[in-house]
Amino acid sequence: TPLAEPLGTSVFKFPVGADLPGEHQFHGYRFNTKGVPTFLYQAGAIQVEDTLEPDAMGKGLRRTLKLRGGSGRLLFGSATDKKVEIDFDSKGEATLVMEVNW
């Protein structure tokens, strides 16, 4: 599939990420039925699935982070210096969805 042409010249920087503990290890990627990749990596005991795809309206991007193996609360830093708190559930899982539209 050829890459899409950029829709403009504005640049948006998604949050760099959380201060995940431990060494970061890349574990590959997989594609869904639409060809959207999900990147798989691990930070310490936390397994991460990181998906970046067009939003539902086709006018922006959606980034979804699924975290497994954590506990308590994780502080996630954003590109605008705002912090988002992520709470892990009783199964040790958490999901964060970020969207940017133009």
N, C-alpha and C positions, 0 to 999 in steps of 0.2 A: 504494500500500500504506500503510495507516495505521501510525503509530508504535506500538510496543509500550508497554504500561504499565510503569513502573519496577518492578523486583522488590523494592526496598527503599530505605532511605534512606542506606545506607553509600556513601561516595564513594571511588573508587579513581582515582588519577592515574597514567596511563601515563607512562613516561619522556618527558621533554621532547624528547630527541633527542640526536643526536651533534653534535659541533662540526664540521659539514660546512663545507668551505672554500667561499669565493666567494659571490656573490650568489645568493639563492634565487629561483627562478622557478617559478610554478605553471603546469602544462601541461594542466590539465583532469582528467578522471576517466573511467572506464569501468565498466560493470556486468558482472558475470558472469551465468551463466544463472539463478542464484538471486536476482539483484537486489542483490547485495552490491557496493558501490562500491570501486574501487581508485583512490586519488588519485595523480596523476602530477606530479612536480616535479623540478627539477634544482638542485643546489647545486654551483656551479663545474662541474667535469667529471663529477661523479657524478650519474647518473640514478637517481631513487628511485621505487619503486612501494610505496605504503603502503595496506594493506588491514586493515580492522577488521571482524570478523564474530563471530557467536555461536560458542562452542566446540562440539565434537562432542556433548557431553551436554546442551547448552542451558542450562547453569548458570554461564556465564561468558562472557568475551570472549577472542578471539585476535587479536593484532595481528601482521601479517607485514610486514616491511620487506625488499624486494629492492633491492639496490644494484648498479649497474653503472658501470664506468669508473674504479674506484679501484685502489689498489695498497697493499701492505703491511698495516698494522694501523690500525684506527679504534677510538677509545675512545668508548663510548656511555654516557651518564649515565642513571641510573635515578631513579625517584621516591623510592627509599629511600637515595639517595646511594651506592649500590653502582655500580661501573663494570663494564661488560661489554666485553671486547675482541672485535672482529670482524676476522677475517682475510680478505682478498680472495684468491680463488684465482688460478690462472695466467691465467684469462680476464678478470680484473678484476671478478669478481662475488662477492657475499656475500649471505647471507640471515640475518635475525634474526627469531625467533618468540618472542613474549611472551604468556603467558596469565595471566588472573586468574579465579579461581572463587569463588563464594560459596555 
